[in-house]
Amino acid sequence: MAHRTPKAGMQSPDDHKCSDPGATYRYRGLVARDKAFRSGRFWLPGAPEKAVGGWLDLSNRWPLLTLADPLIPSRRELSRTTSADGRVFVTVEPTEGVQPSDGRVIHGMLRGPSRRITLVGLSDAGRSEVIGGVVHDPGEQRFRAEYMLMGPHQSGPEAKFTMARLQLRHLDSWAVLPGIAMELSEDWGQITARYERQAEESVPVADGAKLSLSAEVTLREPTLYGAGFQRSAELWLDDPTGLTVTEWWRHFVAPMSELLTMTVGASCPPVALKLHREGTDEWIELHHPLLEKADGAPALRPHEVFLTRKQLTLDHLAAWLAVSVSVAPIPALVAETINSPSRPLPSQLAEMAIAAEGLHRRLSPEARVMTRNQKNRARRRAAKAVSPLVRERVREALGHIEAPSYMERLRYLTDLTCEAIPDATRPDESHSAAGWEQRIKQVRNGFAHQSPVTDGDIENDTEWREQVVLLRTLYWVLATALLTRTGLDSSQIRTRTQSYEPYRALVRKARLWIPDVYAPTTVDVPSTDLSEQTNEVTTVHRLPARPPEAVGWRWRP
């Protein structure tokens, strides 16, 4: 819960240390430059003497490098012959699409301030060349990189790092770190802001790794208009075995982002990632297309956060790191419901219905409704009972007869989560979730087989309401099943849902919009007829007049 104490000599090039040796602070605004567009010198690994000038554009998701002179010529000479009259004939072939000599990497040094960079995963983005004229111009060459490492030069995508510092949007809303206070004098003649470093919190992770909760403090340069500081929570992971950038993303960044999204109830993409390699003194800053801007969304209010560190602790996060790969990619599909709420309702609902089956397969991979011998015996008897013309067809149809049905997989999930969210799939605890399960099954089969709409189907005017309820409740079932994998007790989820307004609003809408699945309810409101000063109440049922697409609809789980 404190600012992480760095190892001796370990710091980022932009860091400015204060007198406290146990904390690293960064000054913001000291260099008034456009950090998204930088000039420098660039070269292929092992050949700095052949460096060329160029410009690096970081304004888009993928780093774009423009070289003033090409590192790789546009043509490659295959043969050269001289004719009897002295003319020289040269056979060439284009080199477009040929990667740098090591296949993936370009090193560079940026100007103002001087920073070393490594561009990884390069692909050709075009070139220009002028042929003829007084001076031959080899032209520009452009590359697009998968990601960029800012710090000591690295060998390429195979480089391994032993430590990582991760910042996520809304991570502070979950961490709720103490230590910041402000004091005002009665006449406002003196204003004092104080930050106190807290004791560090760390927990062990599998294979000797360690997960810690820390903080980075950014100081704003004092000006005529004011001064201040900002604290950002960070998750640190020490893994002595070392991981590549791709492995860090798969085993640390993505799992933490997906878990925090379900925990907070809002999109929590990664906004910063720094890596450290054993034997170096600097942190390496990663520029990656999946890193979002830190200020991309307003801060959450306390009542908008579903679970904080008080309920879902750092131990739960460590447990999630150990199981996240085994349930992938289901957490990503569930989190995407929050990350991209503007997608069409049918698409989201179909995706979640499919994810429900996938989650059961991962949580209970050995589930069978009959033994292998029973399956083989049933297939043989069925094949003997039909004509030889269709016998092979029957065998194929019964190929997975031992596997649970979709309804049985859903029932496993509803039974798993009924204690935590009993009113998400049923009227109350005395009823079963069979009605809700049947609706989800119809949705899944309808999308899978693209069944035509009949007169008996639900009317289009109300269909979107049912889809909203089914999507939200299915989200809660899957998210709750995943949260319990961290070791979080179902009673804690249940206690929080009783006061979490987005969930309570969902339950009210479910009873109102799908009364045949959920218990119907009425809302009693005082009469607004001022001409009759009575104590009568009027029962009102209000439904939106237009579908969500027409009113810019968004939803929170």
C-alpha positions as CSV (number, residue, x, y, z in Angstrom):
1,M,0.0,0.0,0.0
2,A,3.0,2.2,-0.1
3,H,5.4,3.7,-2.6
4,R,7.6,0.8,-3.6
5,T,11.2,1.1,-2.4
6,P,13.4,0.7,-5.5
7,K,16.6,-1.2,-5.6
8,A,19.8,0.8,-5.3
9,G,20.7,2.5,-8.5
10,M,17.4,1.6,-10.2
11,Q,15.5,4.5,-11.6
12,S,13.8,5.8,-14.8
13,P,15.7,8.4,-16.8
14,D,12.9,10.9,-16.1
15,D,12.8,10.3,-12.4
16,H,14.0,12.9,-9.9
17,K,14.7,11.7,-6.4
18,C,13.9,13.7,-3.3
19,S,15.8,13.5,-0.1
20,D,13.8,10.4,0.9
21,P,15.9,7.5,-0.4
22,G,12.9,5.1,-0.2
23,A,10.7,7.0,-2.7
24,T,11.0,8.0,-6.3
25,Y,9.2,11.1,-7.5
26,R,8.7,12.4,-11.0
27,Y,8.5,16.0,-12.1
28,R,5.9,16.7,-14.8
29,G,6.1,19.6,-17.2
30,L,9.9,20.3,-17.0
31,V,10.4,19.6,-20.7
32,A,8.0,21.5,-22.9
33,R,8.2,19.3,-26.0
34,D,5.9,17.2,-28.1
35,K,6.6,13.7,-26.8
36,A,4.5,12.1,-29.5
37,F,6.9,13.2,-32.3
38,R,10.6,12.9,-31.7
39,S,13.7,13.1,-33.9
40,G,16.9,11.0,-33.5
41,R,19.4,8.5,-35.0
42,F,18.5,4.9,-35.8
43,W,20.5,1.8,-36.8
44,L,20.3,-1.9,-37.1
45,P,21.5,-3.9,-34.1
46,G,25.3,-4.2,-34.0
47,A,25.8,-1.5,-36.6
48,P,25.6,1.9,-34.9
49,E,28.3,3.3,-37.3
50,K,25.6,3.1,-40.0
51,A,23.0,5.1,-38.2
52,V,20.7,7.4,-40.1
53,G,18.5,10.3,-39.0
54,G,14.8,10.0,-38.7
55,W,11.6,10.8,-36.8
56,L,9.5,8.7,-34.5
57,D,5.8,9.2,-34.3
58,L,4.0,8.0,-31.2
59,S,0.7,9.7,-31.7
60,N,-1.0,6.5,-33.0
61,R,-1.3,3.2,-31.3
62,W,1.6,1.6,-33.3
63,P,5.0,3.5,-33.3
64,L,5.8,4.8,-36.8
65,L,9.4,5.3,-37.7
66,T,10.4,7.5,-40.7
67,L,14.0,7.4,-41.8
68,A,15.6,10.2,-43.7
69,D,17.8,7.6,-45.5
70,P,16.9,3.9,-45.8
71,L,18.6,1.3,-43.7
72,I,17.7,-1.3,-46.3
73,P,18.1,-0.4,-50.0
74,S,15.1,-0.6,-52.2
75,R,16.8,-2.9,-54.6
76,R,19.3,-5.8,-54.3
77,E,21.8,-6.5,-57.1
78,L,21.7,-10.1,-58.4
79,S,24.3,-9.9,-61.2
80,R,26.4,-7.5,-63.3
81,T,27.7,-8.0,-66.9
82,T,29.6,-5.9,-69.3
83,S,28.9,-6.0,-73.0
84,A,31.5,-5.8,-75.8
85,D,30.8,-2.1,-76.4
86,G,31.4,-1.3,-72.7
87,R,27.8,-1.0,-71.5
88,V,27.1,-2.5,-68.1
89,F,23.9,-4.5,-67.4
90,V,22.8,-4.9,-63.8
91,T,20.1,-7.4,-62.7
92,V,18.3,-6.3,-59.5
93,E,15.3,-7.4,-57.5
94,P,13.2,-5.3,-55.1
95,T,13.7,-5.7,-51.4
96,E,10.3,-4.5,-50.4
97,G,8.9,-6.6,-47.5
98,V,12.4,-7.7,-46.4
99,Q,12.8,-7.1,-42.7
100,P,15.9,-5.7,-41.0
101,S,18.9,-8.0,-40.8
102,D,17.9,-9.6,-37.4
103,G,14.3,-9.8,-38.6
104,R,12.6,-7.8,-35.9
105,V,14.5,-4.9,-34.3
106,I,15.9,-1.4,-34.8
107,H,17.8,0.5,-32.2
108,G,17.7,4.3,-31.8
109,M,18.6,7.4,-29.7
110,L,16.0,10.1,-29.4
111,R,16.9,13.8,-29.0
112,G,15.9,16.2,-26.2
113,P,16.2,14.6,-23.8
114,S,18.5,11.8,-25.0
115,R,16.7,8.4,-24.7
116,R,17.6,5.0,-26.0
117,I,14.8,3.0,-27.7
118,T,14.3,-0.4,-29.1
119,L,11.6,-0.9,-31.8
120,V,10.4,-4.5,-31.9
121,G,8.3,-6.3,-34.5
122,L,8.9,-4.1,-37.4
123,S,7.0,-4.3,-40.7
124,D,7.3,-2.2,-43.9
125,A,5.1,0.9,-43.9
126,G,6.4,2.3,-47.3
127,R,9.2,4.2,-48.8
128,S,9.9,7.0,-51.3
129,E,12.8,7.3,-53.8
130,V,13.8,9.8,-56.4
131,I,15.6,8.3,-59.5
132,G,17.5,10.6,-61.8
133,G,18.3,14.3,-61.3
134,V,21.6,15.9,-60.4
135,V,21.8,14.1,-57.0
136,H,20.5,10.6,-56.5
137,D,18.1,10.6,-53.5
138,P,17.6,7.1,-51.9
139,G,14.5,8.6,-50.3
140,E,12.7,7.9,-47.0
141,Q,11.9,4.5,-45.5
142,R,9.1,3.9,-43.0
143,F,8.5,1.1,-40.5
144,R,5.7,0.3,-38.2
145,A,6.6,-1.4,-34.9
146,E,4.5,-3.8,-32.7
147,Y,5.8,-2.0,-29.6
148,M,8.7,0.1,-28.4
149,L,11.0,-0.2,-25.3
150,M,12.4,3.1,-24.0
151,G,15.5,2.5,-22.0
152,P,18.6,0.3,-22.4
153,H,18.8,-1.4,-25.8
154,Q,17.3,-4.9,-25.9
155,S,18.0,-7.8,-28.2
156,G,14.4,-8.2,-29.4
157,P,11.2,-10.0,-28.6
158,E,13.1,-12.7,-26.8
159,A,14.5,-10.4,-24.1
160,K,13.3,-11.3,-20.6
161,F,12.6,-9.1,-17.7
162,T,12.3,-10.0,-14.0
163,M,10.2,-7.1,-12.6
164,A,7.2,-5.1,-13.9
165,R,5.3,-2.1,-12.6
166,L,1.7,-1.8,-13.9
167,Q,-0.8,1.0,-13.7
168,L,-4.5,0.5,-14.6
169,R,-7.2,3.0,-15.0
170,H,-9.3,3.1,-11.8
171,L,-6.8,1.0,-9.9
172,D,-6.8,3.7,-7.3
173,S,-10.6,3.2,-6.9
174,W,-9.9,-0.4,-5.9
175,A,-6.8,0.2,-3.8
176,V,-8.2,3.1,-1.7
177,L,-4.7,4.0,-0.5
178,P,-4.4,6.2,2.6
179,G,-1.7,8.8,3.2
180,I,-2.8,12.0,1.6
181,A,-4.1,14.9,3.7
182,M,-4.7,18.7,3.2
183,E,-4.7,21.4,5.9
184,L,-6.3,24.8,5.5
185,S,-5.9,27.7,7.9
186,E,-9.1,29.5,8.9
187,D,-8.4,32.5,6.7
188,W,-7.0,30.4,3.9
189,G,-3.7,32.1,4.4
190,Q,-1.9,28.8,4.4
191,I,-2.6,25.6,2.5
192,T,-0.6,22.5,3.2
193,A,-0.8,19.2,1.2
194,R,0.9,16.2,2.8
195,Y,1.7,12.8,1.5
196,E,2.9,10.0,3.9
197,R,4.5,6.8,2.5
198,Q,2.7,3.8,3.9
199,A,4.1,0.4,4.8
200,E,4.5,-1.9,1.8
201,E,2.0,-4.8,1.2
202,S,3.3,-7.9,-0.6
203,V,2.0,-11.4,-1.1
204,P,3.6,-14.5,-2.6
205,V,2.6,-15.8,-6.0
206,A,3.3,-19.3,-7.5
207,D,6.8,-20.2,-8.6
208,G,8.6,-17.8,-6.2
209,A,7.1,-14.6,-7.6
210,K,5.9,-11.8,-5.4
211,L,3.0,-9.3,-6.0
212,S,3.1,-5.9,-4.3
213,L,0.9,-2.8,-4.1
214,S,2.8,0.4,-4.4
215,A,2.4,4.0,-5.7
216,E,4.1,6.5,-7.9
217,V,4.0,10.2,-6.9
218,T,4.1,12.7,-9.7
219,L,5.0,16.3,-8.7
220,R,3.9,19.2,-10.9
221,E,6.4,21.9,-11.5
222,P,5.6,24.9,-9.3
223,T,4.5,27.9,-11.4
224,L,2.9,31.3,-10.8
225,Y,-0.5,29.5,-10.9
226,G,0.1,26.7,-8.4
227,A,1.7,23.4,-7.6
228,G,0.7,20.0,-6.4
229,F,1.2,16.3,-6.7
230,Q,-0.7,13.2,-7.9
231,R,-0.4,9.7,-6.6
232,S,-1.1,6.7,-8.8
233,A,-1.4,3.1,-7.5
234,E,0.8,0.5,-9.0
235,L,1.0,-3.3,-9.0
236,W,4.5,-4.7,-8.9
237,L,5.3,-8.2,-9.8
238,D,8.7,-9.7,-9.2
239,D,9.3,-12.9,-11.2
240,P,12.9,-14.3,-10.8
241,T,12.4,-16.6,-13.8
242,G,12.0,-13.7,-16.2
243,L,9.3,-13.2,-18.9
244,T,9.3,-11.7,-22.3
245,V,7.0,-8.7,-23.1
246,T,4.4,-11.0,-24.7
247,E,4.5,-13.3,-21.6
248,W,4.2,-10.3,-19.2
249,W,1.1,-9.2,-21.1
250,R,-0.5,-12.7,-21.1
251,H,0.4,-13.6,-17.5
252,F,0.2,-10.2,-15.7
253,V,-1.2,-7.3,-17.6
254,A,-4.3,-8.8,-19.2
255,P,-5.4,-10.9,-16.2
256,M,-5.1,-7.8,-13.9
257,S,-7.0,-5.6,-16.3
258,E,-9.8,-8.2,-16.7
259,L,-10.1,-8.9,-13.0
260,L,-10.1,-5.2,-12.0
261,T,-12.7,-4.5,-14.7
262,M,-15.1,-7.0,-13.1
263,T,-14.2,-5.9,-9.6
264,V,-14.6,-2.2,-10.1
265,G,-17.5,-2.4,-12.5
266,A,-15.8,0.0,-15.1
267,S,-13.3,-0.5,-17.8
268,C,-9.8,-0.8,-16.4
269,P,-7.3,-0.9,-19.3
270,P,-3.6,-0.7,-18.7
271,V,-2.2,2.8,-18.9
272,A,1.5,2.3,-18.1
273,L,3.9,-0.6,-17.9
274,K,7.6,-0.4,-16.9
275,L,9.9,-3.4,-17.0
276,H,13.3,-4.1,-15.4
277,R,15.9,-6.5,-16.5
278,E,18.4,-8.0,-14.1
279,G,21.8,-6.5,-14.4
280,T,20.6,-3.0,-15.5
281,D,20.1,0.1,-13.5
282,E,17.1,1.6,-15.3
283,W,13.5,0.9,-15.7
284,I,12.3,0.3,-19.3
285,E,9.1,2.1,-20.3
286,L,6.9,0.2,-22.8
287,H,4.9,1.9,-25.5
288,H,2.3,-0.7,-26.6
289,P,-0.8,-0.3,-28.8
290,L,-3.0,-1.7,-26.0
291,L,-1.9,0.9,-23.5
292,E,-4.6,3.5,-23.1
293,K,-4.4,7.1,-21.9
294,A,-4.5,7.5,-18.1
295,D,-7.0,10.4,-18.2
296,G,-9.3,8.7,-20.7
297,A,-12.2,8.5,-18.2
298,P,-13.5,10.5,-15.2
299,A,-12.6,9.2,-11.7
300,L,-15.2,6.9,-10.1
301,R,-17.1,7.9,-7.0
302,P,-16.9,5.6,-4.0
303,H,-20.5,4.3,-4.4
304,E,-19.9,3.4,-8.1
305,V,-17.2,0.9,-7.3
306,F,-18.4,-2.7,-6.8
307,L,-15.6,-4.2,-4.8
308,T,-12.6,-2.5,-3.2
309,R,-9.4,-3.8,-1.6
310,K,-11.4,-4.3,1.6
311,Q,-13.4,-7.1,0.0
312,L,-11.1,-8.3,-2.8
313,T,-7.6,-8.2,-1.3
314,L,-4.1,-8.5,-2.7
315,D,-4.2,-12.2,-1.8
316,H,-7.2,-12.6,-4.1
317,L,-5.3,-10.9,-7.0
318,A,-2.3,-13.2,-6.4
319,A,-4.6,-16.2,-6.5
320,W,-6.1,-14.9,-9.8
321,L,-2.7,-14.8,-11.4
322,A,-2.4,-18.5,-10.7
323,V,-5.7,-19.5,-12.4
324,S,-6.3,-16.8,-15.0
325,V,-4.6,-18.7,-17.9
326,S,-6.7,-21.8,-17.2
327,V,-10.0,-20.0,-17.8
328,A,-8.8,-17.7,-20.7
329,P,-10.3,-16.3,-22.8
330,I,-13.5,-16.2,-20.9
331,P,-12.5,-13.3,-18.5
332,A,-11.7,-11.2,-21.6
333,L,-15.1,-11.9,-23.1
334,V,-16.9,-11.0,-19.8
335,A,-14.8,-7.8,-19.4
336,E,-15.5,-6.8,-23.0
337,T,-19.1,-6.4,-22.1
338,I,-18.1,-3.4,-19.9
339,N,-15.2,-2.2,-22.2
340,S,-17.4,-2.0,-25.3
341,P,-21.0,-1.4,-24.2
342,S,-22.1,0.2,-27.5
343,R,-21.8,-3.0,-29.5
344,P,-25.2,-4.4,-30.8
345,L,-27.1,-6.2,-28.0
346,P,-27.6,-9.4,-30.0
347,S,-23.8,-9.7,-30.6
348,Q,-23.0,-9.2,-26.9
349,L,-25.7,-11.6,-25.8
350,A,-24.6,-14.3,-28.3
351,E,-21.0,-14.0,-27.2
352,M,-21.8,-14.3,-23.5
353,A,-24.1,-17.3,-24.1
354,I,-21.2,-19.0,-25.9
355,A,-18.8,-17.9,-23.1
356,A,-21.1,-19.6,-20.5
357,E,-20.5,-23.0,-22.1
358,G,-16.8,-22.3,-22.4
359,L,-16.5,-21.4,-18.7
360,H,-18.2,-24.6,-17.7
361,R,-15.8,-26.6,-19.8
362,R,-12.8,-24.9,-18.1
363,L,-14.2,-25.2,-14.5
364,S,-15.3,-28.8,-14.9
365,P,-13.4,-30.3,-17.8
366,E,-14.1,-33.9,-16.7
367,A,-17.8,-33.6,-16.4
368,R,-19.7,-36.5,-18.0
369,V,-23.3,-37.7,-17.7
370,M,-22.4,-41.3,-18.5
371,T,-19.3,-43.5,-18.5
372,R,-17.3,-44.3,-21.6
373,N,-18.6,-47.9,-21.6
374,Q,-22.2,-46.7,-21.4
375,K,-21.6,-44.3,-24.3
376,N,-20.1,-47.0,-26.5
377,R,-22.9,-49.5,-25.6
378,A,-25.6,-46.9,-26.4
379,R,-24.0,-46.1,-29.8
380,R,-23.7,-49.7,-30.7
381,R,-27.3,-50.5,-29.8
382,A,-28.6,-47.4,-31.6
383,A,-26.6,-48.2,-34.7
384,K,-28.0,-51.8,-34.8
385,A,-31.5,-50.4,-34.5
386,V,-31.4,-48.4,-37.7
387,S,-30.9,-49.1,-41.4
388,P,-27.4,-49.6,-42.6
389,L,-27.9,-46.6,-44.9
390,V,-28.1,-44.2,-41.9
391,R,-26.0,-46.2,-39.4
392,E,-22.9,-44.1,-39.8
393,R,-25.0,-40.9,-39.4
394,V,-26.4,-42.2,-36.1
395,R,-22.9,-43.0,-34.8
396,E,-21.7,-39.4,-35.6
397,A,-24.8,-37.9,-34.0
398,L,-24.1,-39.8,-30.8
399,G,-20.4,-39.0,-30.8
400,H,-20.6,-36.7,-27.7
401,I,-23.6,-38.3,-26.0
402,E,-21.6,-38.5,-22.8
403,A,-21.0,-34.7,-22.6
404,P,-23.4,-32.5,-20.5
405,S,-26.0,-30.6,-22.5
406,Y,-26.0,-26.8,-22.7
407,M,-28.8,-26.7,-20.1
408,E,-26.8,-28.9,-17.7
409,R,-23.8,-26.6,-18.1
410,L,-25.9,-23.5,-17.3
411,R,-27.4,-25.2,-14.3
412,Y,-23.8,-25.8,-13.0
413,L,-23.1,-22.1,-13.2
414,T,-26.4,-21.0,-11.6
415,D,-25.9,-23.5,-8.8
416,L,-22.3,-22.2,-8.4
417,T,-23.5,-18.6,-8.1
418,C,-26.9,-18.9,-6.5
419,E,-25.6,-18.1,-3.0
420,A,-23.9,-14.9,-4.1
421,I,-26.6,-13.6,-6.5
422,P,-29.8,-15.5,-5.9
423,D,-32.1,-12.9,-7.4
424,A,-30.2,-12.6,-10.7
425,T,-31.6,-15.8,-12.2
426,R,-34.7,-16.6,-10.2
427,P,-37.6,-14.8,-8.4
428,D,-36.2,-15.8,-5.0
429,E,-34.3,-18.6,-3.3
430,S,-37.3,-20.8,-3.0
431,H,-37.6,-21.1,-6.8
432,S,-35.3,-22.6,-9.4
433,A,-33.5,-20.9,-12.2
434,A,-35.0,-23.2,-14.9
435,G,-37.0,-20.3,-16.5
436,W,-33.8,-18.2,-16.9
437,E,-31.8,-21.1,-18.1
438,Q,-34.4,-21.9,-20.7
439,R,-34.3,-18.3,-22.0
440,I,-30.5,-18.3,-22.3
441,K,-30.7,-21.7,-24.1
442,Q,-33.2,-20.2,-26.6
443,V,-30.9,-17.3,-27.2
444,R,-27.9,-19.5,-27.7
445,N,-29.7,-21.9,-30.1
446,G,-31.4,-19.1,-31.9
447,F,-28.0,-17.4,-32.7
448,A,-26.2,-20.6,-33.4
449,H,-28.8,-22.0,-35.9
450,Q,-30.1,-18.6,-37.1
451,S,-33.7,-19.8,-36.5
452,P,-36.3,-17.7,-38.4
453,V,-38.6,-15.5,-36.4
454,T,-42.2,-16.8,-36.1
455,D,-45.4,-15.2,-35.0
456,G,-45.0,-16.9,-31.6
457,D,-41.7,-15.2,-31.0
458,I,-41.4,-12.2,-28.7
459,E,-42.3,-8.9,-30.4
460,N,-39.5,-6.7,-31.7
461,D,-40.9,-3.8,-29.6
462,T,-40.1,-5.6,-26.4
463,E,-37.3,-7.9,-27.5
464,W,-34.5,-5.5,-26.7
465,R,-35.8,-5.3,-23.1
466,E,-35.5,-9.0,-22.6
467,Q,-32.0,-9.0,-24.2
468,V,-30.9,-6.2,-21.9
469,V,-32.0,-8.3,-18.8
470,L,-30.5,-11.5,-20.1
471,L,-27.2,-9.9,-21.0
472,R,-26.8,-8.2,-17.7
473,T,-27.8,-11.2,-15.6
474,L,-25.6,-13.5,-17.6
475,Y,-22.7,-11.1,-17.1
476,W,-23.3,-11.3,-13.3
477,V,-23.4,-15.1,-13.4
478,L,-20.1,-15.4,-15.3
479,A,-18.4,-12.6,-13.4
480,T,-19.4,-14.0,-10.1
481,A,-18.2,-17.5,-11.1
482,L,-14.8,-16.0,-12.1
483,L,-14.5,-13.9,-8.9
484,T,-15.0,-16.9,-6.7
485,R,-12.0,-18.5,-8.4
486,T,-9.9,-15.9,-6.6
487,G,-11.1,-17.4,-3.3
488,L,-13.5,-14.6,-2.6
489,D,-16.4,-15.8,-0.4
490,S,-19.9,-15.8,-1.9
491,S,-21.3,-14.1,1.2
492,Q,-19.1,-11.0,0.5
493,I,-20.4,-10.7,-3.0
494,R,-24.0,-11.1,-1.8
495,T,-23.5,-8.5,0.9
496,R,-22.2,-6.0,-1.6
497,T,-24.9,-6.6,-4.2
498,Q,-27.6,-5.7,-1.7
499,S,-26.3,-2.1,-1.6
500,Y,-24.9,-1.8,-5.1
501,E,-27.4,0.2,-7.0
502,P,-26.6,-0.9,-10.6
503,Y,-27.3,-4.5,-9.5
504,R,-30.5,-3.6,-7.6
505,A,-31.8,-1.6,-10.6
506,L,-31.2,-4.7,-12.8
507,V,-33.2,-6.9,-10.4
508,R,-36.1,-4.4,-10.5
509,K,-36.1,-4.2,-14.3
510,A,-35.9,-8.0,-14.6
511,R,-39.1,-8.4,-12.6
512,L,-40.8,-5.7,-14.6
513,W,-39.7,-6.6,-18.1
514,I,-39.7,-10.5,-17.8
515,P,-42.4,-11.2,-15.3
516,D,-42.8,-14.9,-16.4
517,V,-39.2,-15.6,-15.4
518,Y,-38.9,-13.2,-12.4
519,A,-41.6,-12.5,-9.8
520,P,-43.7,-9.5,-10.9
521,T,-43.5,-6.4,-8.8
522,T,-45.3,-3.1,-8.5
523,V,-44.0,0.3,-7.7
524,D,-46.2,2.3,-5.3
525,V,-45.7,6.1,-5.6
526,P,-47.8,8.9,-4.1
527,S,-50.4,10.5,-6.3
528,T,-49.3,13.7,-7.9
529,D,-52.9,15.0,-8.4
530,L,-52.7,18.2,-6.3
531,S,-56.5,18.8,-6.6
532,E,-57.1,15.8,-4.4
533,Q,-55.1,16.0,-1.1
534,T,-55.5,12.4,-0.2
535,N,-53.2,9.6,0.9
536,E,-54.0,7.4,-2.1
537,V,-51.2,5.7,-3.9
538,T,-51.0,5.0,-7.6
539,T,-49.4,1.9,-9.1
540,V,-47.2,2.9,-12.0
541,H,-45.3,0.8,-14.5
542,R,-43.0,2.9,-16.7
543,L,-41.1,1.5,-19.7
544,P,-38.8,3.4,-22.0
545,A,-40.6,4.5,-25.1
546,R,-37.8,3.9,-27.5
547,P,-35.2,1.1,-27.9
548,P,-31.7,1.8,-26.5
549,E,-30.1,2.4,-29.9
550,A,-32.4,5.4,-30.4
551,V,-31.5,7.1,-27.1
552,G,-27.7,6.6,-26.9
553,W,-28.1,3.7,-24.4
554,R,-25.3,2.6,-22.2
555,W,-25.3,0.2,-19.3
556,R,-23.3,-0.6,-16.2
557,P,-23.3,-4.1,-14.7
